[in-house]
Amino acid sequence: MRKSTKSFAAIALSTLLSVSLLTGCGSASQDSGNAANKNTDQATAKTLTMFTSADYYPYEFHETKDGNDQIVGMDIDIATYIAKELGYELKVVDTDFNGLVPALQSKRADFVMAGMSTSPERKKNVDFSNNYYEAKNTLVSKKDSPITKPEQLSGKRLAAQIGSMQEKAAQVIAKEVNGVEVVSLNKMGEIIQEVVTGRSAAAVVENTIAQGFLEKNPGLQSTVMTTNNTEGYAIAFPKGSEHVEKFNEILKKMEENGEMDKLIKKWLGQ
């Protein structure tokens, strides 16, 4: 029995959808050919997917320009420069900080930049580039009830970001100072509000991040911590990533040609 024209159309559409779904699957890094003209050299648009936590001014944060929300910052500029040098387009994905390492482990991300410091624990799960910047930890507190030393936190709450080295520093303080309760939160804005509202007596915050929030909250102050203080920031990759060596080459080039110093001055004023 002859099938109707509608049936043939439905089969054709179903087949087309199946092919589209199959060709749409892939890993974070993909080459997409120019199917418009198969008789000429195919123009490939390679993409690197970067995951970040865009609440860490001035490294990565949201900015509205011409009515459009975009993620900008020093890490974004560094990543854009590297991607361009290597011949890739850059795709930036925003997520919570504690979701960044899982994104690498699941290969949803080609790399992570989020003011992320290297640590023995992280090195077990991801590979790192060479450091591109070193920062310092500070204690952020109210000016009218200043906390400038860890020992002044006895019996008080201390805030820090989940999964960060600042959280580790806060946990060390809690072990060394009696009665310190560590409050771990996802977003830097939430952490600063803990101090502004007095729910927490202080927060452990990286120095350049603290400076940005102090400008917006004149009732706060920060004091550089004197122990466990230097944190080296690096780019994180899935274990065994082929990109690590190439990224290191570009980072070295940026240091030699002055591009890294230019970006540090642009975003950190140093």
C-alpha contacts under 8 A as a table, 3 or more apart, distances in Angstrom:
res1	aa1	res2	aa2	distance
3	K	7	S	6.21
3	K	8	F	7.03
4	S	7	S	5.25
4	S	8	F	6.62
5	T	8	F	5.19
5	T	9	A	6.23
6	K	9	A	5.02
6	K	10	A	6.14
7	S	10	A	5.07
7	S	11	I	6.25
8	F	11	I	5.15
8	F	12	A	6.16
9	A	12	A	5.08
9	A	13	L	6.09
10	A	13	L	5.12
10	A	14	S	6.08
11	I	14	S	5.07
11	I	15	T	6.15
12	A	15	T	5.16
12	A	16	L	6.18
13	L	16	L	5.06
13	L	17	L	6.21
14	S	17	L	5.20
14	S	18	S	6.23
15	T	18	S	5.11
15	T	19	V	6.31
16	L	19	V	5.25
16	L	20	S	6.21
17	L	20	S	5.00
17	L	21	L	6.17
18	S	21	L	5.21
18	S	22	L	6.27
19	V	22	L	5.18
19	V	23	T	6.19
20	S	23	T	5.31
20	S	24	G	6.05
21	L	24	G	5.10
21	L	25	C	6.76
22	L	25	C	5.76
23	T	26	G	7.90
26	G	29	S	7.88
26	G	30	Q	6.87
27	S	30	Q	6.46
27	S	107	K	7.04
27	S	108	R	7.02
28	A	47	T	7.77
28	A	48	L	6.86
28	A	49	T	5.93
28	A	107	K	6.60
28	A	108	R	5.46
28	A	109	A	5.87
28	A	110	D	6.01
29	S	46	K	6.92
29	S	47	T	5.54
29	S	48	L	5.43
29	S	49	T	6.81
29	S	110	D	6.75
30	Q	46	K	5.71
30	Q	47	T	5.97
30	Q	48	L	7.92
31	D	44	T	5.75
31	D	45	A	5.79
31	D	46	K	4.73
31	D	47	T	7.15
32	S	44	T	5.38
32	S	45	A	5.57
32	S	46	K	6.77
33	G	42	Q	5.53
33	G	43	A	5.82
33	G	44	T	4.92
33	G	45	A	7.14
34	N	37	N	6.56
34	N	38	K	7.38
34	N	42	Q	5.16
34	N	43	A	5.38
34	N	44	T	6.68
35	A	38	K	5.90
35	A	42	Q	7.49
37	N	40	T	5.88
37	N	42	Q	7.50
38	K	41	D	7.29
38	K	42	Q	6.84
45	A	88	Y	7.07
45	A	89	E	6.93
46	K	87	G	7.32
46	K	88	Y	4.99
46	K	89	E	5.97
47	T	88	Y	5.24
47	T	89	E	4.61
47	T	90	L	5.72
47	T	91	K	6.75
48	L	83	A	7.23
48	L	88	Y	6.27
48	L	89	E	6.21
48	L	90	L	5.13
48	L	91	K	6.08
48	L	110	D	6.06
48	L	111	F	7.91
49	T	90	L	6.18
49	T	91	K	4.76
49	T	92	V	6.03
49	T	93	V	7.29
49	T	108	R	7.77
49	T	109	A	5.35
49	T	110	D	5.24
49	T	111	F	6.76
50	M	90	L	7.16
50	M	91	K	6.00
50	M	92	V	4.87
50	M	93	V	6.14
50	M	109	A	5.75
50	M	110	D	6.03
50	M	111	F	5.13
50	M	112	V	5.40
50	M	113	M	7.05
51	F	92	V	5.85
51	F	93	V	4.72
51	F	94	D	5.98
51	F	95	T	7.03
51	F	100	L	6.51
51	F	103	A	7.50
51	F	109	A	5.93
51	F	110	D	7.99
51	F	111	F	6.58
51	F	112	V	4.95
51	F	113	M	6.77
51	F	114	A	7.97
52	T	60	E	7.56
52	T	92	V	7.18
52	T	93	V	6.19
52	T	94	D	5.15
52	T	95	T	6.17
52	T	96	D	7.80
52	T	97	F	7.18
52	T	100	L	6.83
52	T	112	V	5.90
52	T	113	M	5.62
52	T	114	A	5.06
53	S	56	Y	7.02
53	S	60	E	7.16
53	S	61	F	8.00
53	S	94	D	5.33
53	S	95	T	5.15
53	S	96	D	5.39
53	S	97	F	5.18
53	S	100	L	7.78
53	S	114	A	5.86
54	A	57	Y	7.76
54	A	60	E	4.76
54	A	61	F	4.33
54	A	62	H	6.35
54	A	71	I	6.77
54	A	94	D	5.92
54	A	95	T	7.45
54	A	114	A	7.54
55	D	60	E	6.34
55	D	61	F	4.98
55	D	62	H	7.31
55	D	187	K	6.36
55	D	188	M	6.15
55	D	189	G	7.41
56	Y	59	Y	5.67
56	Y	60	E	5.29
56	Y	61	F	5.84
56	Y	114	A	7.45
56	Y	115	G	7.53
56	Y	188	M	6.68
56	Y	209	I	6.55
57	Y	60	E	5.49
57	Y	61	F	5.39
57	Y	73	G	7.00
57	Y	209	I	5.79
57	Y	212	G	6.74
58	P	61	F	6.73
58	P	73	G	5.30
58	P	74	M	6.36
58	P	208	T	7.49
58	P	209	I	6.64
58	P	212	G	7.39
58	P	267	W	6.07
58	P	268	L	7.17
59	Y	72	V	7.74
59	Y	73	G	4.60
59	Y	74	M	4.62
59	Y	75	D	5.10
59	Y	76	I	7.33
59	Y	114	A	6.96
59	Y	115	G	6.42
59	Y	267	W	7.65
60	E	71	I	6.42
60	E	72	V	5.49
60	E	73	G	4.40
60	E	74	M	6.62
60	E	75	D	6.13
60	E	76	I	6.50
60	E	114	A	6.87
61	F	71	I	5.42
61	F	72	V	5.63
61	F	73	G	6.25
62	H	69	D	6.52
62	H	70	Q	5.54
62	H	71	I	4.54
62	H	72	V	6.32
63	E	69	D	5.69
63	E	70	Q	5.38
63	E	71	I	6.15
63	E	72	V	6.71
64	T	67	G	5.91
64	T	68	N	5.29
64	T	69	D	4.41
64	T	70	Q	6.18
65	K	68	N	5.24
65	K	69	D	6.48
65	K	70	Q	7.39
71	I	76	I	7.53
71	I	92	V	7.86
72	V	75	D	7.96
72	V	76	I	5.71
72	V	77	D	7.41
73	G	76	I	5.25
73	G	77	D	6.34
73	G	267	W	7.03
74	M	77	D	5.13
74	M	78	I	6.23
74	M	263	L	6.40
74	M	264	I	7.21
74	M	267	W	5.91
75	D	78	I	5.10
75	D	79	A	6.06
75	D	113	M	6.18
75	D	114	A	6.96
75	D	115	G	7.47
76	I	79	A	5.11
76	I	80	T	5.98
76	I	113	M	7.95
77	D	80	T	5.08
77	D	81	Y	6.15
77	D	263	L	7.54
78	I	81	Y	5.19
78	I	82	I	6.27
78	I	260	M	7.77
78	I	263	L	7.77
79	A	82	I	5.15
79	A	83	A	6.03
79	A	90	L	7.70
79	A	113	M	7.85
80	T	83	A	5.18
80	T	84	K	6.12
80	T	90	L	6.41
81	Y	84	K	5.26
81	Y	85	E	6.23
82	I	85	E	5.10
82	I	86	L	6.24
82	I	247	F	6.81
82	I	250	I	6.19
82	I	251	L	7.70
83	A	86	L	5.17
83	A	87	G	6.08
83	A	88	Y	4.90
83	A	89	E	6.29
83	A	90	L	6.23
84	K	87	G	5.02
84	K	88	Y	5.63
84	K	89	E	6.88
85	E	88	Y	7.71
85	E	250	I	7.48
86	L	246	K	7.95
95	T	99	G	6.48
95	T	100	L	7.15
96	D	99	G	5.35
96	D	100	L	7.02
96	D	186	N	6.41
96	D	187	K	7.61
97	F	100	L	5.57
97	F	114	A	7.73
97	F	162	I	7.14
97	F	163	G	6.83
97	F	164	S	7.89
97	F	186	N	6.73
98	N	101	V	6.99
98	N	102	P	7.95
98	N	162	I	6.30
98	N	163	G	5.40
98	N	186	N	7.55
99	G	102	P	5.49
99	G	103	A	6.27
100	L	103	A	5.12
100	L	104	L	6.61
100	L	112	V	6.81
101	V	104	L	5.13
101	V	105	Q	6.26
101	V	125	N	7.58
101	V	126	V	7.28
102	P	105	Q	4.91
102	P	106	S	6.07
103	A	106	S	5.30
103	A	107	K	6.18
103	A	108	R	5.24
103	A	109	A	5.53
104	L	107	K	4.98
104	L	108	R	6.14
104	L	109	A	5.11
104	L	110	D	6.79
104	L	111	F	6.76
104	L	112	V	7.53
104	L	126	V	7.32
104	L	237	F	6.31
104	L	238	P	4.90
105	Q	108	R	7.77
105	Q	125	N	7.38
105	Q	126	V	7.47
105	Q	238	P	5.81
105	Q	239	K	7.62
106	S	109	A	7.71
107	K	110	D	6.63
107	K	238	P	6.70
109	A	112	V	7.02
109	A	237	F	7.98
109	A	238	P	7.89
110	D	237	F	6.31
110	D	238	P	6.96
111	F	235	I	6.80
111	F	236	A	5.51
111	F	237	F	4.57
111	F	238	P	7.03
112	V	235	I	5.86
112	V	236	A	5.03
112	V	237	F	6.48
113	M	116	M	6.44
113	M	234	A	7.35
113	M	235	I	5.33
113	M	236	A	6.72
115	G	233	Y	5.72
115	G	234	A	7.45
116	M	164	S	7.54
116	M	233	Y	5.25
116	M	234	A	6.09
116	M	235	I	7.19
116	M	236	A	7.75
117	S	165	M	6.92
117	S	231	E	5.89
117	S	232	G	5.20
117	S	233	Y	4.28
117	S	234	A	5.89
118	T	122	R	6.55
118	T	123	K	6.94
118	T	128	F	7.20
118	T	231	E	7.75
118	T	232	G	6.50
118	T	233	Y	6.66
118	T	234	A	6.60
119	S	122	R	5.29
119	S	123	K	6.13
120	P	123	K	5.13
120	P	124	K	6.62
121	E	124	K	5.53
121	E	125	N	7.36
122	R	125	N	5.40
122	R	126	V	6.07
123	K	126	V	5.25
123	K	127	D	6.02
123	K	128	F	7.29
125	N	238	P	7.77
125	N	239	K	6.79
126	V	236	A	6.32
126	V	237	F	5.70
126	V	238	P	5.17
126	V	239	K	4.92
127	D	236	A	5.71
127	D	237	F	5.07
127	D	238	P	6.07
127	D	239	K	5.24
127	D	240	G	7.07
127	D	241	S	7.49
127	D	244	V	7.67
128	F	234	A	6.19
128	F	235	I	5.56
128	F	236	A	4.58
128	F	237	F	6.09
128	F	244	V	7.14
129	S	234	A	5.61
129	S	235	I	5.18
129	S	236	A	6.55
129	S	237	F	7.96
129	S	244	V	5.81
129	S	245	E	7.68
129	S	247	F	7.00
129	S	248	N	5.96
130	N	234	A	5.99
130	N	235	I	7.55
130	N	248	N	6.21
130	N	251	L	7.88
131	N	134	E	7.42
131	N	232	G	5.69
131	N	233	Y	5.31
131	N	234	A	4.46
131	N	235	I	7.58
132	Y	232	G	7.43
132	Y	233	Y	5.98
132	Y	234	A	5.81
132	Y	251	L	7.14
133	Y	232	G	5.83
133	Y	233	Y	5.24
133	Y	234	A	7.36
134	E	230	T	6.42
134	E	231	E	5.39
134	E	232	G	4.26
134	E	233	Y	5.88
135	A	206	E	6.55
135	A	207	N	6.65
135	A	208	T	7.46
135	A	230	T	5.76
135	A	231	E	5.20
135	A	232	G	6.44
135	A	233	Y	7.52
136	K	206	E	5.62
136	K	207	N	5.42
136	K	224	V	7.02
136	K	225	M	7.59
136	K	229	N	5.26
136	K	230	T	4.94
136	K	231	E	6.14
137	N	166	Q	6.99
137	N	204	V	6.53
137	N	205	V	5.68
137	N	206	E	4.43
137	N	207	N	5.56
137	N	224	V	6.05
137	N	225	M	5.77
137	N	229	N	5.42
137	N	230	T	7.07
137	N	231	E	7.77
138	T	204	V	5.68
138	T	205	V	5.36
138	T	206	E	5.88
138	T	207	N	5.61
138	T	210	A	7.50
138	T	222	S	5.95
138	T	223	T	5.17
138	T	224	V	4.21
138	T	225	M	5.11
139	L	147	I	7.28
139	L	148	T	6.51
139	L	149	K	7.75
139	L	202	A	6.28
139	L	203	A	5.62
139	L	204	V	4.87
139	L	205	V	6.39
139	L	222	S	5.38
139	L	223	T	5.23
139	L	224	V	6.48
139	L	225	M	6.60
140	V	147	I	7.59
140	V	195	V	7.70
140	V	202	A	5.32
140	V	203	A	5.14
140	V	204	V	6.36
140	V	205	V	6.74
140	V	210	A	7.13
140	V	220	L	6.83
140	V	221	Q	5.67
140	V	222	S	4.31
140	V	223	T	6.65
141	S	145	S	7.32
141	S	146	P	5.74
141	S	147	I	5.65
141	S	148	T	7.76
141	S	195	V	6.25
141	S	201	A	6.29
141	S	202	A	4.54
141	S	203	A	6.79
141	S	220	L	5.65
141	S	221	Q	5.59
141	S	222	S	6.35
142	K	145	S	5.37
142	K	146	P	5.46
142	K	147	I	7.50
142	K	195	V	6.91
142	K	196	V	7.02
142	K	201	A	7.71
142	K	202	A	7.61
142	K	219	G	5.94
142	K	220	L	4.45
142	K	221	Q	6.01
143	K	146	P	5.08
143	K	219	G	5.71
143	K	220	L	5.31
143	K	221	Q	5.70
144	D	219	G	7.67
146	P	221	Q	7.66
147	I	150	P	7.67
147	I	152	Q	6.16
147	I	153	L	7.20
147	I	201	A	7.35
147	I	202	A	6.74
148	T	152	Q	7.36
148	T	222	S	7.58
148	T	223	T	5.66
149	K	152	Q	5.62
149	K	153	L	7.54
149	K	225	M	7.63
150	P	153	L	5.52
150	P	154	S	7.95
150	P	173	I	6.41
150	P	177	V	7.13
151	E	154	S	6.07
151	E	177	V	5.89
153	L	156	K	5.21
153	L	157	R	7.36
153	L	158	L	7.56
153	L	177	V	7.21
153	L	180	V	6.26
153	L	201	A	7.26
153	L	202	A	7.94
154	S	177	V	5.86
154	S	178	N	5.25
154	S	179	G	5.34
154	S	180	V	5.53
155	G	178	N	6.53
155	G	179	G	4.21
155	G	180	V	5.22
155	G	181	E	7.44
156	K	179	G	6.71
156	K	180	V	5.23
156	K	181	E	6.26
156	K	200	S	7.04
156	K	201	A	6.14
157	R	180	V	5.83
157	R	181	E	4.66
157	R	182	V	5.86
157	R	183	V	6.65
157	R	199	R	7.38
157	R	200	S	4.67
157	R	201	A	5.67
157	R	202	A	7.10
158	L	170	A	6.91
158	L	180	V	6.84
158	L	181	E	6.03
158	L	182	V	4.86
158	L	183	V	5.86
158	L	200	S	5.58
158	L	201	A	6.14
158	L	202	A	5.21
158	L	203	A	5.30
158	L	204	V	7.38
159	A	167	E	7.86
159	A	170	A	7.57
159	A	182	V	5.78
159	A	183	V	4.57
159	A	184	S	5.85
159	A	185	L	7.38
159	A	191	I	5.99
159	A	194	E	7.08
159	A	195	V	7.95
159	A	200	S	6.35
159	A	202	A	6.37
159	A	203	A	4.38
159	A	204	V	6.45
160	A	164	S	7.72
160	A	166	Q	5.99
160	A	167	E	4.96
160	A	170	A	6.85
160	A	182	V	7.39
160	A	183	V	6.39
160	A	184	S	5.17
160	A	185	L	6.40
160	A	191	I	6.37
160	A	203	A	5.67
160	A	204	V	5.48
160	A	205	V	6.95
161	Q	164	S	5.63
161	Q	166	Q	6.73
161	Q	167	E	5.75
161	Q	184	S	5.45
161	Q	185	L	5.08
161	Q	186	N	5.59
161	Q	187	K	6.68
161	Q	188	M	6.71
161	Q	191	I	7.09
162	I	167	E	6.25
162	I	184	S	5.11
162	I	185	L	5.38
162	I	186	N	5.49
163	G	167	E	6.52
163	G	168	K	7.97
164	S	167	E	5.20
164	S	168	K	6.74
165	M	168	K	4.89
165	M	169	A	6.24
165	M	231	E	7.78
166	Q	169	A	4.91
166	Q	170	A	6.15
166	Q	204	V	5.63
166	Q	205	V	6.31
166	Q	206	E	7.26
167	E	170	A	4.97
167	E	171	Q	6.18
167	E	184	S	6.99
167	E	204	V	7.33
168	K	171	Q	5.04
168	K	172	V	6.31
169	A	172	V	5.09
169	A	173	I	6.40
169	A	204	V	7.47
169	A	228	N	7.15
170	A	173	I	5.06
170	A	174	A	6.27
170	A	182	V	6.52
170	A	204	V	6.49
171	Q	174	A	4.94
171	Q	175	K	6.39
171	Q	182	V	6.64
172	V	175	K	5.18
172	V	176	E	6.36
173	I	176	E	5.09
173	I	177	V	5.79
173	I	180	V	7.48
174	A	177	V	5.37
174	A	178	N	6.92
174	A	179	G	7.13
174	A	180	V	4.88
174	A	181	E	6.64
174	A	182	V	6.94
175	K	178	N	7.39
177	V	180	V	6.30
183	V	200	S	7.94
185	L	188	M	7.76
185	L	190	E	6.84
185	L	191	I	6.39
186	N	190	E	7.47
187	K	190	E	5.33
187	K	191	I	6.51
188	M	191	I	4.97
188	M	192	I	6.24
189	G	192	I	5.27
189	G	193	Q	6.21
190	E	193	Q	5.06
190	E	194	E	6.33
191	I	194	E	5.15
191	I	195	V	7.00
191	I	203	A	6.92
192	I	195	V	5.34
192	I	196	V	6.24
192	I	203	A	7.26
192	I	213	F	7.58
193	Q	196	V	4.78
193	Q	197	T	5.86
194	E	197	T	5.62
194	E	198	G	6.11
194	E	199	R	5.06
194	E	200	S	5.14
194	E	201	A	7.99
194	E	202	A	7.99
195	V	198	G	4.97
195	V	199	R	6.16
195	V	200	S	5.03
195	V	201	A	5.88
195	V	202	A	5.66
195	V	203	A	6.87
196	V	199	R	7.86
196	V	219	G	7.89
196	V	220	L	7.46
197	T	200	S	7.74
198	G	201	A	6.08
200	S	203	A	7.32
205	V	209	I	6.69
205	V	210	A	5.82
206	E	209	I	5.42
206	E	210	A	6.05
207	N	210	A	5.04
207	N	211	Q	6.29
207	N	224	V	7.27
208	T	211	Q	5.15
208	T	212	G	6.74
208	T	268	L	6.67
209	I	212	G	5.46
209	I	213	F	6.73
210	A	213	F	5.28
210	A	214	L	6.08
210	A	222	S	7.03
211	Q	214	L	5.08
211	Q	215	E	6.37
212	G	215	E	5.43
212	G	216	K	6.92
213	F	216	K	5.21
213	F	217	N	6.06
214	L	217	N	4.84
214	L	218	P	5.76
214	L	219	G	7.76
214	L	220	L	5.86
214	L	221	Q	6.56
214	L	222	S	7.93
215	E	218	P	6.08
217	N	220	L	5.86
218	P	221	Q	7.69
225	M	228	N	7.82
225	M	229	N	6.09
226	T	229	N	6.06
237	F	241	S	6.14
237	F	243	H	7.80
237	F	244	V	7.13
238	P	241	S	5.50
241	S	244	V	6.16
242	E	245	E	7.05
242	E	246	K	7.80
243	H	246	K	5.36
243	H	247	F	6.05
244	V	247	F	5.25
244	V	248	N	6.22
245	E	248	N	5.10
245	E	249	E	6.34
246	K	249	E	5.14
246	K	250	I	6.54
247	F	250	I	5.20
247	F	251	L	6.15
248	N	251	L	5.00
248	N	252	K	6.12
249	E	252	K	5.22
249	E	253	K	6.26
250	I	253	K	4.86
250	I	254	M	6.12
251	L	254	M	5.03
251	L	255	E	6.36
251	L	260	M	7.94
252	K	255	E	5.16
252	K	256	E	6.26
253	K	256	E	5.06
253	K	257	N	6.03
254	M	257	N	5.34
254	M	258	G	5.95
254	M	259	E	4.83
254	M	260	M	5.16
255	E	258	G	5.44
255	E	259	E	6.38
255	E	260	M	5.34
255	E	261	D	7.02
256	E	259	E	7.79
257	N	260	M	7.94
258	G	261	D	5.31
258	G	262	K	6.22
259	E	262	K	5.03
259	E	263	L	6.38
260	M	263	L	5.21
260	M	264	I	6.19
261	D	264	I	5.07
261	D	265	K	6.14
262	K	265	K	5.26
262	K	266	K	6.13
263	L	266	K	4.87
263	L	267	W	6.12
263	L	268	L	8.00
264	I	267	W	5.43
264	I	268	L	5.30
264	I	269	G	6.65
264	I	270	Q	6.16
265	K	268	L	5.41
265	K	269	G	4.33
265	K	270	Q	4.75
266	K	269	G	5.91
